[in-house]
Amino acid sequence: MTGVAFSVDGVPIRLTDERWFHIVENHEDMAGYYDDVLETIEDPEMILPGHRSSLMATRSYGHERFLVVIYRQISRQDGFVITAFFTDEVDQKKAIWKRQ
C-alpha cells in the first residue's frame, strides 16, 4: 500500500511501505502517525529547504514539538517521502514557504 499526498506545489508525493517501515524502525515515536505524515505534506505550516534538493514540510504538535516530513519532488508528476520525525526545534528563519 502506497499513500499519496499532494505537496503545496501540486506534486504527488508517495509514501511507500518500505519508507514507512524505515521511518517507524528508526523513529519509534512515529508509529500511529502515518496519516499525519501525509497531512503534513498536503497542509504544512512551513516548508524549509533540505539537503540535496529535498524539502522539509513542518507542522506543530503542541508546545515546542514539530512533525517534520522530508521529501523530494523529482518531477512535476512525482515525488517521494525520505523520512519523517518529531523534533523540538525548527529554524523558522529558513522557511521558503509559510501558510498564509
N, C-alpha and C positions, 0 to 999 in steps of 0.2 A: 504494500500500500504506500503510495507516494502522495503526500499532501502538497497542495499548491496554494501559494498566496501571491497576490499581485502587489509589487512594490509601488511606491509613490510615483515612479516613472512609468507604471503600467506594464512592467515586465513580469511574466510569470516566474516565480521563484520556487523551485522544487525542494521539498524536504523528504528525502528518501529514507527508507527503513534503515539502511546502512548508516546514514548520518545521524539519525535519531538514536540508534544504538550507541554510536560513538559519543554523542552528547551525554546521554544518561550514564554511560560507563565511566566517563571522565568527570562528570558533574552530577553526583547522585541527587543533589537537591533539585535538579531539573525534572525528575520523574513526576509525571502528572501535569506538566506544563506544555504538552505538545500543541494544543490549540492556542495557548498564549504566545508561543513562538510564531505561529502563522499570523496571529492578530497583530503582533509587534511589527511584522514586515508590512502588513497592509495599513496599519494605523499607528505609526510611531509618533513619539513626541519629538524626537530629534533623529537626524542621521549624521553620523560622523564618518570621516574618511578612515579606511582601514589600511592594512598592508597590501601591497601588490594589487592595487585597484579594487580591493574589496570595500564593502560598505558596512557600517555598523548601525543598525536600527536600534533605538533605545526606547524604553518605556519605564516609568517609575512605578514601584510597588511598595508603597508606604514610605516612611521616613528614611532617606538615605539608602534605599535599596532599588537597584535598577536591573531590569532584564535587558541584556544585550544580545542581539542576534547578528552574527557576522555572515554576510552573503556576498556572492559575486554575480553581477549581471554580465553574461558572456556575449549576449546579443540583445536586440530589441525584443526577441521572442523567447529567450531562455536565460535562466539563472538558477543558482542552487545555494542552499544553506551550507556554510562551512562548519559553524559551531554556534552554540548559544550558552549563556551562563548568567548567573546573578553576580552583581558587584555592588560595592558601596560607594563607588566614585565614577563619575563621568565628566570628562572635560568639556563642559558646555561651550567654552570659547572656540572650540574647534568645529562646532556644528556647521555643516554645509546646507542643512535644511532643518527648519523648525515648523511644527504645526502652528497654523495661524488661529 
